[in-house]
Structures are given as C-alpha cells and as structure tokens.
Amino acid sequence: MENQLKRDEIKAIKECGAILKNSLDIVCQNLGPGVSAYDLDQIAEKEIRKKGAVPAFKNYYIRGMGSYPASLCVSVNNEVVHGLPLKSKIFKNGDIASLDIGAGYKGVYTDMAVTLAVGEIEEDTRRLIETTEKALYKGIAQAKAGNTLGDVGYAIGSYGENFGLGVIRDLVGHGIGRKPHLPPQIPNYGEKGNGIILVEGMALAIEPMFTLGSYDIVSTEDGWTIETADGSLSAHFEHTIVIENGRPTIVTA
C-alpha cells in the first residue's frame, strides 16, 4: 500500500510532524481580532521553511481546481475547508477559524488542522469545537492494526451525532506519507467492521468536520473554499498518525 511506511520513513514522518506542530503553534499564537488570514499564511510558510521543511499545500495541484496558491488553509465560521488566506479576510471577535496546514520533510508529508475561537463565542459554538476535537481522538483510538476504516468512521460519526451535530459526508480524511494525499479515503461515518483492514506502518490523516446544522456543503465562486449549505458554523480538526507496534502514534501532537 502506498501509505504503508518503512522504518526510516516512520522516523522521518515523526520529525516532519514535530516541525508542523511547532509551526502551527506559532501561527495560532498570532491569531486574534484585526489579524488577516494572509498574515497567518505568511507566518506559516516562514516557520515551515525555517525548520528545513516545505509547505505541502503551496502549489499543490488538484485536478479540476488547479494549484493551491498558499501554505495555509484558513476557513472562517461557515467555511468548512480550503478557505483562501486572503488579505481581506480579517478576524473579528466571535469568529471561529479553522487552520489547516501541511509540510514535507525527507520525502514524507504530514497534515493537521485545528479550529480556534477568536475572542468570545457562544456556548453552542464552543460545544461544536470541543466535540469535533474529541471526535478526532475517538477516531484515532480505533486506528489500530486489525481494525477497519469503518471502525474509525463509526467512532467519529456516532460521537458527533450523539451531540446533535451535522457530520459532513462529502469530505474525507486520507492516507498520507510519500505524498500529501494518498488512498484510502477515510469517511467520518461508517459501520463497525466495514472497509479495509488497517495494518502496521500505515500513515493516515484523520479529520472530522462537524457543523451546527446540516451536513450538506457547497463550493464557492473562488473555486477552493467549501462552505456549509445552510450557513451554519463548522469545525475541523486533523492529526497525522502512523500505526506503530499495532497502535496509533500521533506524529503531529
């Protein structure tokens, strides 16, 4: 399998994950009212390159969409993923921001995302963010050798639905490793025991995306940003993991 790594690649993906985590931490420290998404993108690229890695997203080509023009995806409020880090996108108190970032290092790649509050937010918005993050760890816990992708998806989706959240179905996590995006697709819903069986050395990017409303999504006119169809708020969290000694190791933690 393309996303099944060798021992030296597992060492490298851990190093890449540490670089990415540190870079995103610095980006997050700079988030606040009056800051633009463009400002955060510039910080992200600077920090990744300073540490000897390369931004995985910049100029990454997707068929039918073209090459992504930045190092960081910045999705605000009802934007789910792939939000462009524009100078005109300026944060204000009460916003929530999803920051999605990737890096390449020594021939392997990592990917991660967080959703953060900008200033004070409503209680239901806080619940959305907290539940989405907890669902990520529910899914990761099932990413063990011998389990299936259905086990991972069921753990994520059932947790979100228990809190009355919309579990987005048209966007998925993915394999990762020698390329930023590899098979298999990892839905955030599923049935226990269904799907491919997970094996030692697999690298996966697991990324729940929940909403306060419907799970339906739409693409915007910029060709990249994906929003909730009903305008409801959305949260997104992601970690890269590798299955090591039969269990998931989070390399971006």
Buried (B, 14 or more C-beta within 10 A) or exposed (E): BEBBBEEEBBEBBBBBBBBBBEBBEBBBEEBEEEBBBBBBBBBBBBBBBEBEBBBBBBEBEEEEEEEBEBBBBBBBBBBBBBBBBBEEBBBEEBBBBBBBBBBBBEEBBBBBBBBBBBEEBEEEBEBBBEBBBBBBBBBBBBBBBEBBBBBBBBBBBBBBBEBEBBBBBEBBBBBBBBBBBBEBBBBBBBEBEEBBEBEBBBBBBBBBBBBBBEBBBEEEEEEBBBBBBBBBBBBBBBBBBBBBEEBBBBBBE
